[in-house]
Amino acid sequence: MYAPLLNTRGILLSNIFMKKVIILVLVLIANKIFAQNINSIINAKEVERIEQILSSDEMKGRRVFTPDIEKAGAFIADEFSKTGLVKLKAGNSYLQEFSMIKAKFTGLSCIFDNIEINSRNVVVLTSQPELKITEKSGYEVVIIHSGGNFFGEARKYINTPKNYMVLVDTSYAGNFSRLIQLKNSFFKSNNNTVFVLGINKPATFVITTTHEITEQKLANVVGIIPGKTKPDEYVIFSAHYDHLGVNSKRAVNNDSVYNGANDDAAGTTAVMMLAKYFKAKNDNARTIVFAAFTAEEVGGFGSQYFSKQFNPDKVIAMFNIEMIGTESKWGKNAAYITGFERTDMGKILQQNLAGSAFQFYADPYPEQQLFYRSDNATLARLGVPAHSISTSKMDSELNYHKPSDEIGTLDMNNMAEIIKAIAISSTSIINGKDTPSRVDTTKIN
């Protein structure tokens, strides 16, 4: 008496099975079609088109504070517009503008408990032409004790919402003078930071400074693809688009244009290509941010400013792309990830490339501490799995910071393969399936 029911159930199971097979086939077909589409979006011809423009003599090396970097920024913004990226914070521009301050000090006096302090032992970072500070000014007094990470500690008190007086232990006397370099360029701010070497916390003090202030405008270029289901979680693809400009005093064979084709028009090209790819794919769960940073060559200020605009807890991963135009030490179809051992992000990327010819390696130049030397550093120090991807042979890159860093020295086909590998390997992070482990901030340099 159960036979008819079993038959019906069998038919139902068969129908369900067939539907699953059909769906699977459709998914496989769709994936195959899009796999073909990636080649139509990311290919050597398109890579060369963008790279050729960014590294041309007409861009004059894209030096900061020149019309040339503004021209390069306008080109990147136009490409972001054509791709259909959303503007930053629903604004009317892809340019993330900010100001740097250059201060020429004309006067400084510092009296602690009625004793005058040598001006060489005092560094004042301020955007104000005239400044007078006393114990009644409301400055929070903090101390950088011996045995710590001096510059790591110092960074915490610069460009913050508070006014700080930072007393520095004499054990850092050898490095203290390097803080003076910060007076040449720092972010415009309504708050001030004072560093004093070798002084105990005073009961009374008077610090007076006068200086000439020059405000300099800079701009990152930023575009977004909002996430479909996890819009408040961010995955960042970045590179710096500035380089060294024109230097007639350091011309080589009458060539004075430092084109920066590999450093880092190559990385910027990758960011622009990835934006086109993921916009066409249009299935990202998390919000994807594409950023071209300014001022990397003069101190990493573009990425520092950019990074301060995000809650680091909401940044799931950062792919910073730096110099991918030449073959790696392992040859083609290979790149390395700085700080590979700091998180499991590299392992995730490699798992997503299983069966392919491409291989991500750990940074082979650990002695150079590249993890904290590029535009990923600010967010990495805050715990974000923020890594740089590169192929640069740091011990033998012949054209590094030379006029010969031109497009003719790059491999467009290999670049395209690297960019495709980044696109495919990052997919599980972008669609919300994988979340890389965080950087252990107790072990930062």
N, C-alpha and C positions, 0 to 999 in steps of 0.2 A: 504493500500500500504506500510505501515511501518512495517507490521508484520515480513516479512523476515529479515529486518534489526534488529528488536528487538530480534528475535530468534538468529541471528548471534551474536548480542551483548551479549545476555544471555549466549550463548555458550562460548564466549570469557571471560566473567566475571567468568563463572564457571571454565574455564581452569585456569584463574589467581588465583582464590580461591584455586583450587586443588593444584596448584604449591606452593602457600603459606603454605598450610597445610602440603604438603610433606616436604618443607624446614623446617618448624617448627618441624615436627616429626624427621627429620634427626638431627636437632640441639639438640633436647631433647635426642635422642639416643646417640649422640656424648658426650653430657654432662654427661649422665648416665655412658657411657663407661669410660670417664675420671674420673668421681667420683669414679669408681671402681679402676682406675689406681692410684689414690692418695693413696689408701690403699696398693697398691703393692710397692709404692715408699716410703711413710712415714708410717712406722709400728714399733711396739715395737722391733722386732728382729733387724732391721737395726739401730734403735736408740741405742740399747744396744751394737751393734758391735762397733760403733764409740765411744760411751761413755766409753766403756771398755778400749779401746786403750788410749784415752786421759787421763783418770784418773788412769791408772795402776801404780803400784809401779815403773815400768821401766821408766816412765816419770819423776819420782822423784819430783813431785809437780810443774814442769814447771816454775821454778823461773827465772826471768830475769837475763841476763848476765851469763847464764850457758849453757852448751851443751844440757841440758835437754829441755829447751824451743826451742832450735834450732831443736831438734828432733821432737818436737810436731809441730813446724811450717812446717817442711818438710813433715810430715804426712798430714797436712791440705792441703798443696800445691799439693801433689800427688792426693788427693781426688778431688780437684778442676780440676786438669788435666783430671782425668778419667771422670768427669762430662762433660767436654768440655767447661769450661768457658774461656773467652778471658782474656789474660794477661793485666795487667794494662798499659795503654798508649802504647799498641802494643809492650811492652818490651819482654824480654826473660825469665822473672821470675814472679811468683805470689808474690814474696816477695817485699814489699815496705820498703826499707831499709832507715834508718836515724841514726844520731849519737846524743848521749847525751854527755854533758860535765860535768865532775866533777872537781870542782876547789878547791884546797887547798891553801888558801891565806897565803902568807909568808910576805907580807908587804903592808901597805896602809897608805897614808897620804893625807889629804884634807885641803887646805888652801883657804878660801873665804875672799876676800877683806883684805888680809894679816893677817887673824885670823885663827889659826888652829882649825879644827873641830874634835870633839871626833869621833874616828873611828867606835864606836858603832852606830853612827847616819848616817852611810854611807853604802850602799850596792851597789856593782858594779858587774854586770853580763856581763862577757866577755869571749870569747874563746881564748884570747891572753895572753901569759905568762907574757908579760910586756906591760903596758899601761900608757900613759901620756896624760892627757886631760887639755886643757886651754880654755879660752873664745874665742880663735881664732881657735878652732878645728872644729867648725861648728855644734856643738850639739844644737838641738832644746830644749829650756828650757820651761817646762810646769809645771803646779801647780795642785796638788790634794787638793782641798779646803775642808773645814770641811762640814759635813752634807751629804756627798755622800756615795757611795759604794766603800770603799777603795780598796778591792781586784779586784772588777770589773773594776775600773779605772786603777789600776796597770797593769792588764793583757793587756790593750790596747797598752802599751809601751814596752812590752817584745816580743822579737823575731819578730821585725818589720823591714822593709827595711830602717829605719832611726836610727840615733844615738840620744838618748834622755838623758837629765838630768831632773829628775822628783823631784820637790820640794814638800815635803809632810808636810801638816799642823800638828801641834803638837797634835791636837785632836786625831790623829791616833797613838800616841806614844805607846799605849798598844799593838797594832797589828804590829807595824813596825818591831819588832824583828822577826816576822814570815817570813818576806821577806828573812831573812838570810838563811832560809832553802832552798831557791831556789839556793843558791850557790852550794849545794850538787848535783844538777842535773838540767840541762836546755839544750835546743836545741843548737846544734852547729850553730853559726851564724857569719857573717862578721860584724855585727853591735853590738853596746854596749848600755846598759841601766844603768844609775846611779840614785839611789834613795838617797835623802838627807833629813833628818828630821829636821824641825824647822828652816829653813833658808830662808830669803828673797832673791829675785833674785840678785845675786852679779854682780858687775861691772867687777871684775877680779877673777879668780880662777885657782888653779892648783891641779889636782888630779893625784896621782901616785900610781899604784898598781903593785905588783909582786906576782905570784902564780904558783903553779904546776898544770898543766892541764892534765887530763886523759880523753881520748876520748873512749866512750863506744858505741858499735854497737847494734842496735835493729832492729826488722823488724815486721811490720804487714803482714798479708797474705790477698791478695785482688784478687778477680776474678769478671768478668763482663759478663752479657748477654746484648749486645747492643739492644737498642730499635728499633722497626720496623718503627714507624712513628714519634716518638718524642725522637730521640736519645740524644738530648741535655738536656733532663729533667731526673733527677735521683731519684730513690727510693733505699734506703740503708737498708740492713739487716746486723746487726752487733752483736758481742759479744766479750768479751775478753778471750784469751786463756791462759794467764799467771796465776800463783797462787803463793803460798808462799814457795814452795820448801821443803827442808829437814831441820829440826831444832832439833838436838839431845838434846839441852838444854830445849826444850819445849815438849819433848816426853811424850806421854800418854800411859800407859801400854806397854812400850817399843816400841811404834809406833811413829817414828819421821818423817814420810812422810806425808806432808799435800797435799793430793791428789787433792783436789778441784773438786770433782765430780759434785757437784751442783754449785760451785762457781769457774769458770763458764764454766767447760767442758759441762755442760748441755746446756747453751746458744750457745756455739760454735757448738755443735752437731746439734742444731736447724738450725743454719745458713747453715751448710753443707747439711742438709736434704732439706731445702728450695731451695738451689741451684739446687739440683737434680730435684726437683718437677718443678720449673719454666723452667729449661732447657728442660725437657720433654714436658711441655705444649707449650713452644715456640711460644707464641702469645702476648708477652709484647710490648705495644706501647712505654713505657718509658724504658730507660736503667736501669737495675737492677745491683746494686753493692753489693757484698757479702764481708764482711770484718771481719777478726779475729784480734782483737787488742792485742798488747803487752803492758806491763807496766801499766796496770790499777791499780794494787795493790800498786804501788809505786808512784802514782800521776796522772794517766790517760794520760801519755805522748803519748801512741800509738794513741789514738783517737784524741788527740789534733793535732798531726802532720798530721794525715789523713784528718781531717776536714779542715785544712788550704790549702789543695790541691784543694778544690772545691769552686766555686762561690756559696755562700749560696742561692742566688736568683734562682739558677737552681736545687736546691735540693728540691724536692716536699714533701718528707717524709722520716723519718728515724725510723726504727723499731730496737731498741736496746734490745737484749734479755738477761736477767740477772736472773739466778737462777730459773729455772722452773722445777726442778727435784722432788720437794716435793709438797704435796697438799697445796692449798691456805687456808686461814681461812674460805673460803666458801665450802671447800671440792674439789672434782674432777670437771673437766670440767669448771674450772673458773680460771681467772688470773686478775691481776690489771694493770692499765696503769698509770705510774707516770705523773703528770701534766695533768691529764684527762681534767680539766676545762680550760686549757690554749689554746686549739684548739678544733676543732670539729672532729679531727681524730678518737677519740674513738667512737663517735656516728656513723661515717661512717663504722667503723669495725663492730660494733654491728648490724647495719642495714643489712650488708652483711651476717650476721649469723642468720637472722630472720628464725624462725622455727627449729633451731638446739637447742641442749641441752646446748651449750656453752655460757658462759656469761663473758663479760669484765666488770670490776668494776673500779671505781675511786680508787686511792691510799688511803688505809685506815690508812696510817701512815704519815699524812701531817706534823706532828711535826718534823719528821726526814729529811724533805726537800730532798727527794730522787731524785726529778726531776733534780736537779743540782749537784747530787753526783755521777752520773754514766757517761758512755761514750757518752751519748746523749747530755751532757751539752754544749759542745763547740758550736755545731750547733744550739742548742736551744737558746743560748744567742744571736745568730745572726738572730733569727726570724724563723728558720726552725721548722716545726712541727716534732720535734725529741723527741720521747718518749721511755722510757724503759718499757718492758713487763716483769712481774715477778709474781711468786707465793710465794716468800719468806715471811715467817711470821717473820717480823723484831723484834717482841717482844718475840719470843719463838722458833727461829730456832736453835735446839739443837746442830747441827754439824758445825755451821758457824765458819770458821777460826780455825777448829780443825782437828787433824789427822783422826777423825772419819767421815769426809766428804768423804765417799767412795761410790762406785756404789751400794753397797748393801742397802744403805739407800734411794735410789731413786725408783720412780714408773715409769717403762718404758712405760707401757700402757698409763698412764695419760700424760706423756711427749709427746708421739706420738699424742695424741688427741689435746694437746695444739699447737703443731707445725702445725697440719692440720688446726686448727682454725685460726692461723696466716696466713697460705697460702690462705685459702678461703676468709677470711675477707679483705685481702689486695688487692684482685683481681681488684676491681673497680678503685683503685688508680694506679695500675700497667698498666691497659689497657687504662688509660687516661680519664675515665668517671668521676672520682671524684678527686678534688684537695682540700686537707685539708686547713683550715684557718691557718694563720701564728701566731707565738707567739708574743705577744705584748712586744717588747724589752724595753719599758719604765717602765715595771713592773718586770724586771728580778732581781734575788737576787745575 
